[in-house]
């Protein structure tokens, strides 16, 4: 009887000790360690709106259509044959582009001498844009595309450097008008690309140009189609 009582007391004491130890352990888990502050809850990150000029001027399915519609609305004729460029130049509808001007140069690997032409107002826009670029970065813009005739455009499509196949009225290249140019992005720093985007977005908003970034296939350039009355729509004035 005495033995049973002793065993019962030992069992009761052990149970009480176990419950006390468990309570102490749970309390330690709930309380932070001495000297350590509880971690503050992280606030969810709120994404800031990205300025429009930081996003690429990506081409869309409507880009070609918009350029063709603008050319038609302004009555801008397109080159129809290999001898069209010479005829337009003699008529004063095209002007020559310098191979190496003060603020830009035409890449001889991309543009042969027979295609160093633009509409007068397109050259004026090029000179305006390139001068501002040079003053900001002390670098010349590199031209990789100017006027084209149908054979030249067909060759470029064959090289997968353009999707403007001319299969329909709205898939014709703006380069056939002599009012479009390609400015290479290769070799530009991020700050330079951002500057170009910012400038072109402003002109595009003013309906003075149709500008896109061509990043597909073998191209990496800013494609700019200049409208005849761009001077009247200068966003800086």
KATAWO-V240397 format. One line per field, one symbol per residue. phi: phi as a letter, one per 40 degrees, with the letter a starting at -180 (. if undefined). Layout:
phi = ???
This chain:
phi = .cccccccccccccccccccccccccccccccccgbcccccccccbccccddcccdcccbccdcccccccccccgccbcbadcccccccccgcbbcbccaccbaaccccbbcdcbcaacdcccccdccccccccccbfbccbcbabcabdcccccccccgbabccgcbccbccccccgbbabbcccgccdccccccccccccccccfcabbabcbcgbbaacbbbccdbcccbdccb
